[in-house]
Amino acid sequence: MKEKNSVSRRKFLKGAGVVAVGAGATALAACAPAAAPAPTAAPAKPAAPAPVVLKGATINWLGGSWSFLPELDPVISDFAKDWATQNGVTINFERESTNLAAKIQTAIETGKGANIIQLADAPAGWAKSLADVSTVAEKLSAEGGGYLPAAPFQCNDGSKWIALPLGQHNWFMNYRADWFKEAGYDIILWGFGGKEFNPDGSIALDSKETLAALDYFIKFHKQAGDPEEIAYDDGANNTNFNQGKISLTANVNTIYLPAKKNFPAVAEGMNHAIPPKGPAGRFGACTLPWWGILNHTKGADLDAAKAYIGDFMAMKNLGKFYKAGQGYILPLLPKYDSEDIWPSDPKLAIAKEMFKLALPAGYALKNQNKLASLMQSKLIVGKMFAQAAILNDSRKALDGALKDIADLKLLA
């Protein structure tokens, strides 16, 4: 469908916002010369492990709702209802969008309330309050062919798993293919080789690569960006894209899916791409929403929480969650590559390429530490780029970010 108004080269670019086997003892009888040898006793059977009794346990689940793609909440709730009935467990759900961190902190301080929490902020920031879920993670990893590196990086503290990843939010490049074609342009973005950390944990942000990326962003913002993009919140790029104000932004499928229903001309004219390869390589960014168990959870409640998570995240069940998301959240296990979970819409087909591509914040570290998690939750890098555009000065923006990081070290 062709829109009525033609788009100038200036306008089309406007707003590029971015689980022992026991050994049996053999008993031998003494042999007398006139007697036949005593028969060999059968190997002793190992004692069977005590069965885990879940009946009567309670799980209190606390997390945010999937407001951008509400089809996901029923997948979790419906499975929980059936699982709870089959296992004689009570599962209570509390979905909180505005005060989630405070409610989790209250549960931690009182030792009451939530057992399982769902968050998108890096689990390193909550590590002291999270139970060891390594046995669950190892079973899931074995089933799915071994977790992709992003999962242990963010959900393992180096000695144990402290969280279980639901998957990854992996941002596609959303762009107006019709406008780009009309203006004769391809998408051009660059990976400059900058990073937040060195592998030894030292800060690596102060580099010529970072400054080069900031310089590029300043120029890009001036020449092609929406002047208001610096102030965008999570939904603003969606709204502005679907209203025809911008032509390129990094996001999941929450622009395209609403557009199919409400802005068909936009949906018809847009498409998605993986990030183009730059001189330092091809990189995508992702966050990993996860479930963890608060470590005040004990006894049957702890057993039930682990069993529930392990069963829900088994491939046959979690696959339904991914399929319902149509690429909104992608798997972290390579065996999903051949599962029927991928979007059938050709404009979302790049989801299958993206799920092995992206890295979380601080990826150069062995495991994400508390400082890296704080930098992620406080949007240090995003703020740095915004300041560069506002100040028109890469060095001042970088210095501001370094000061913010120094302040965060006191909290890490």
C-alpha positions in Angstrom: 0.0 0.0 0.0 1.4 3.4 -1.0 1.0 6.3 1.3 -0.3 9.5 -0.2 2.5 11.8 0.7 5.9 11.3 -0.8 8.9 11.4 1.5 12.0 13.4 1.1 15.5 12.0 1.8 15.6 14.1 4.9 12.2 13.0 6.2 12.6 9.2 5.6 15.7 9.2 7.8 14.2 11.4 10.5 14.1 9.6 13.9 16.6 6.7 13.7 16.2 6.0 17.5 18.1 2.6 18.2 20.7 -35.2 38.1 24.6 -42.6 41.6 24.5 -45.7 41.2 25.4 -47.5 44.5 28.0 -50.3 44.3 26.7 -53.6 45.7 29.1 -55.5 48.1 29.7 -59.1 47.3 29.5 -61.5 50.3 31.7 -64.6 50.1 31.2 -67.5 52.6 34.2 -69.3 54.1 34.9 -72.5 52.2 35.5 -75.9 54.1 37.4 -78.5 52.1 34.4 -81.0 52.2 31.8 -78.5 51.5 30.7 -76.9 48.2 31.3 -73.2 47.8 28.6 -71.1 49.2 26.6 -69.2 46.6 27.5 -65.6 45.9 25.0 -63.2 47.3 23.2 -60.9 45.0 24.5 -57.3 45.0 22.7 -55.1 47.5 20.4 -52.7 45.9 21.1 -49.0 46.6 18.7 -47.3 48.8 16.1 -45.4 46.8 16.1 -41.6 47.3 13.3 -40.3 49.5 10.5 -39.0 47.2 10.1 -35.3 47.0 6.7 -34.5 48.5 5.2 -31.4 47.0 1.6 -31.8 48.1 0.6 -29.0 50.5 3.4 -26.7 49.4 2.8 -23.0 48.4 4.5 -21.0 45.7 4.0 -17.2 45.7 5.0 -15.8 42.3 5.7 -12.1 42.0 6.6 -10.3 38.8 5.6 -7.9 36.2 2.9 -8.5 33.6 3.8 -8.9 29.9 2.1 -5.6 29.1 3.6 -5.2 25.6 2.5 -8.7 24.6 -0.4 -9.8 26.9 -0.7 -13.2 25.1 2.2 -14.4 27.2 0.6 -14.1 30.7 -2.0 -16.8 30.1 0.7 -19.2 28.9 2.3 -18.9 32.4 -1.0 -18.9 34.3 -2.7 -21.8 32.5 0.3 -24.1 32.9 0.6 -23.1 36.6 -3.1 -23.9 37.2 -2.8 -27.4 35.7 0.5 -28.1 37.3 -0.7 -27.0 40.7 -3.8 -29.2 40.5 -1.7 -32.3 39.4 0.9 -31.8 42.2 -1.4 -30.6 45.1 0.5 -27.3 45.3 -1.0 -23.8 45.8 0.3 -21.2 43.4 -0.5 -17.5 44.0 0.3 -15.0 41.3 0.9 -11.3 42.0 1.6 -9.1 39.0 3.0 -5.7 39.8 4.2 -3.2 37.3 5.0 0.0 39.2 6.4 -1.1 42.5 8.0 -4.5 41.7 11.5 -3.9 43.1 10.1 -2.5 46.4 7.8 -5.5 46.8 10.6 -7.9 46.2 12.8 -6.0 48.7 10.0 -6.3 51.3 9.8 -10.0 50.8 13.5 -10.3 51.2 13.6 -8.2 54.4 10.6 -10.0 56.0 11.3 -13.5 54.7 7.7 -13.7 53.8 5.6 -13.5 50.7 7.2 -14.1 47.3 9.1 -17.3 46.5 9.6 -17.0 42.8 10.3 -13.6 41.3 10.4 -12.5 37.7 12.6 -9.7 36.6 14.4 -8.3 33.6 17.1 -6.4 35.6 20.3 -8.5 35.9 20.2 -11.0 38.7 23.6 -10.1 40.0 22.0 -7.2 41.8 19.9 -9.6 43.8 22.4 -12.4 44.1 22.6 -12.5 48.0 18.9 -13.1 48.2 18.6 -15.8 45.5 18.7 -19.6 46.1 21.0 -22.0 44.2 19.1 -23.3 41.2 22.0 -25.1 39.5 20.3 -28.5 39.4 17.4 -27.1 37.5 19.6 -25.1 35.1 21.9 -28.1 34.4 18.9 -30.3 33.5 17.4 -27.7 31.2 20.7 -27.0 29.6 21.3 -30.7 28.9 17.8 -31.0 27.4 18.3 -28.1 25.0 21.9 -28.7 23.8 23.7 -26.4 26.2 22.8 -22.8 27.0 24.1 -20.1 24.7 26.8 -18.0 26.4 24.5 -15.1 27.4 22.6 -17.4 29.8 25.4 -18.5 32.1 27.0 -15.0 31.7 24.1 -13.3 33.3 22.4 -16.1 35.4 25.5 -17.8 36.9 27.7 -16.0 39.5 30.8 -18.1 38.5 30.1 -20.9 41.0 26.4 -21.6 40.8 23.2 -20.6 38.9 21.2 -18.0 40.8 18.5 -17.6 38.2 16.8 -19.3 35.3 16.5 -17.3 32.1 13.1 -17.3 30.4 14.7 -16.2 27.2 16.1 -13.1 25.7 14.7 -9.8 24.4 16.7 -9.3 21.2 16.2 -6.0 19.4 15.6 -6.1 15.7 16.1 -3.1 13.4 12.6 -1.9 12.6 12.6 0.2 9.5 10.3 1.6 6.8 11.5 -0.4 3.9 9.2 1.5 1.6 10.7 4.9 2.6 14.3 3.6 2.3 13.6 2.1 -1.1 12.1 5.3 -2.3 15.0 7.4 -1.1 17.6 4.9 -2.5 19.3 4.1 0.8 20.3 1.0 2.7 20.6 0.8 6.5 24.1 1.8 7.7 25.1 1.4 11.3 28.5 0.7 12.7 30.0 -1.5 15.4 33.0 0.5 16.7 34.6 -2.0 19.1 33.8 -0.2 22.3 32.9 -2.1 25.4 32.2 -1.4 29.1 34.7 -3.9 30.7 37.9 -5.7 30.1 37.9 -9.5 30.8 39.7 -8.8 34.1 36.9 -6.6 35.3 38.5 -3.3 34.8 36.5 -0.5 33.1 37.2 -0.3 29.4 34.8 2.5 28.4 37.4 5.2 28.1 38.7 4.4 24.7 39.0 5.8 21.2 36.4 3.3 20.1 33.9 4.7 22.5 34.6 8.2 21.4 34.3 7.2 17.8 30.9 5.7 18.5 29.8 8.8 20.3 31.1 11.1 17.5 29.1 9.0 15.0 26.0 9.2 17.1 26.2 13.0 17.5 26.4 13.3 13.7 23.6 10.8 13.1 21.4 12.5 15.6 21.9 15.9 14.0 21.4 14.8 10.5 18.7 12.1 10.9 17.4 11.9 14.4 14.1 13.0 15.8 15.1 16.0 18.0 12.9 14.5 20.7 14.4 11.0 20.6 16.6 11.7 23.6 13.6 11.9 25.8 11.9 8.7 24.4 10.6 6.2 27.0 9.8 2.5 26.3 6.7 3.2 24.3 7.5 6.4 22.5 9.5 4.9 19.6 6.6 2.5 19.0 4.1 5.3 18.9 6.2 7.6 16.8 7.1 4.9 14.3 3.4 3.9 13.8 2.4 7.6 13.5 4.9 8.0 10.6 7.3 10.3 12.5 10.4 8.1 12.4 11.6 5.5 10.0 14.2 3.4 11.9 14.5 2.2 15.5 15.7 -0.8 17.5 13.0 -2.8 19.2 11.3 -6.1 19.4 8.1 -6.9 17.6 5.9 -4.5 19.6 5.9 -2.0 16.7 4.9 -4.3 14.0 2.2 -6.4 15.7 0.1 -3.4 16.8 0.6 -1.9 13.4 -0.9 -4.9 11.7 -4.1 -4.3 13.6 -4.2 -0.5 13.8 -1.8 0.9 11.2 -1.9 -1.5 8.2 -0.2 0.9 5.8 2.8 1.1 8.2 2.9 -2.7 8.7 2.8 -3.2 5.0 5.6 -0.7 4.4 8.0 -1.8 7.2 10.3 -4.7 7.8 13.0 -6.0 10.2 16.7 -6.5 9.8 19.6 -7.9 11.9 22.2 -5.2 12.9 24.6 -4.6 10.0 28.2 -5.8 10.4 30.6 -3.0 11.3 34.5 -3.0 11.4 34.5 -4.6 14.8 31.9 -7.3 13.9 28.2 -7.8 14.1 26.6 -7.3 17.5 23.1 -7.3 18.8 22.0 -6.3 22.3 19.7 -8.3 24.5 18.3 -8.5 28.0 17.4 -11.7 29.7 14.2 -11.8 31.7 14.5 -14.5 34.4 12.9 -16.4 37.3 14.7 -16.7 40.6 13.8 -18.3 44.0 14.2 -16.1 47.1 16.5 -17.9 49.6 14.1 -17.6 52.5 12.1 -20.3 50.7 12.6 -23.7 52.5 11.5 -27.3 52.7 8.6 -28.4 50.5 8.0 -24.9 49.3 11.6 -24.8 47.9 11.2 -28.2 46.3 7.9 -27.1 44.7 9.4 -23.9 43.4 12.3 -25.7 41.7 10.0 -28.4 40.3 7.5 -25.9 39.0 10.2 -23.9 37.2 11.9 -27.0 35.9 8.7 -28.3 34.4 7.5 -25.0 33.0 10.9 -24.3 31.4 11.1 -27.8 29.8 11.2 -27.4 26.1 7.8 -28.8 25.4 6.2 -26.3 27.7 8.4 -23.2 27.3 8.2 -23.6 23.6 4.5 -22.6 23.8 5.6 -19.4 25.5 8.1 -18.5 22.7 5.5 -19.4 20.0 2.9 -17.1 21.6 5.5 -14.3 21.6 6.0 -14.4 17.8 9.7 -13.4 18.3 9.1 -11.0 21.2 11.2 -13.3 23.5 13.7 -15.7 22.0 15.2 -19.0 23.4 18.7 -19.5 24.8 19.0 -23.2 23.9 20.2 -24.2 20.5 17.9 -27.2 20.1 15.0 -24.8 19.7 16.4 -24.1 16.3 14.4 -27.0 14.9 11.3 -26.6 17.1 8.0 -25.1 15.8 8.3 -21.9 17.8 9.3 -19.4 15.2 7.2 -16.7 13.7 5.4 -17.7 10.5 5.2 -14.1 9.3 8.1 -13.5 6.9 8.6 -10.0 8.3 9.6 -11.6 11.6 11.7 -14.4 10.1 15.0 -12.8 11.3 14.1 -13.9 14.9 15.8 -17.3 14.0 19.0 -15.5 13.1 18.9 -13.1 16.0 18.6 -15.6 18.9 22.3 -16.7 18.5 23.6 -13.2 17.9 23.0 -10.9 20.8 25.0 -10.3 24.0 24.1 -8.8 27.3 25.6 -5.7 28.9 29.2 -6.2 30.1 29.7 -9.2 27.8 33.5 -9.1 28.0 33.4 -10.2 31.6 33.4 -13.9 32.5 30.1 -13.4 34.4 28.1 -10.3 34.9 29.0 -8.7 38.2 27.0 -6.3 40.4 28.7 -3.3 38.9 27.7 -4.4 35.4 24.2 -5.1 36.5 23.9 -1.6 38.1 25.3 0.0 34.9 22.6 -1.9 33.0 19.7 -1.0 35.3 20.8 2.7 35.6 21.2 2.9 31.8 24.7 4.3 32.0 25.6 3.7 28.4 22.3 4.9 27.1 22.6 8.1 29.2 26.1 8.6 27.8 24.9 8.6 24.2 22.0 10.9 25.1 24.4 13.4 26.8 26.7 13.3 23.8 23.8 14.5 21.6 22.7 17.1 24.1 26.1 18.5 24.8 27.5 18.0 21.3 30.7 16.8 23.0 31.8 13.1 23.1 34.5 13.7 25.7 32.2 15.4 28.2 29.6 12.7 27.8 32.2 10.0 28.3 33.6 11.7 31.4 30.1 12.0 32.8 29.6 8.3 32.3 32.9 7.5 34.0 31.9 9.6 37.0 28.5 7.8 37.2 30.4 4.5 37.1 32.7 5.6 40.0 29.6 6.5 42.0 28.1 3.1 41.3 31.3 1.3 42.5 30.4 2.4 46.0 27.2 0.4 45.7 28.6 -2.6 44.0 
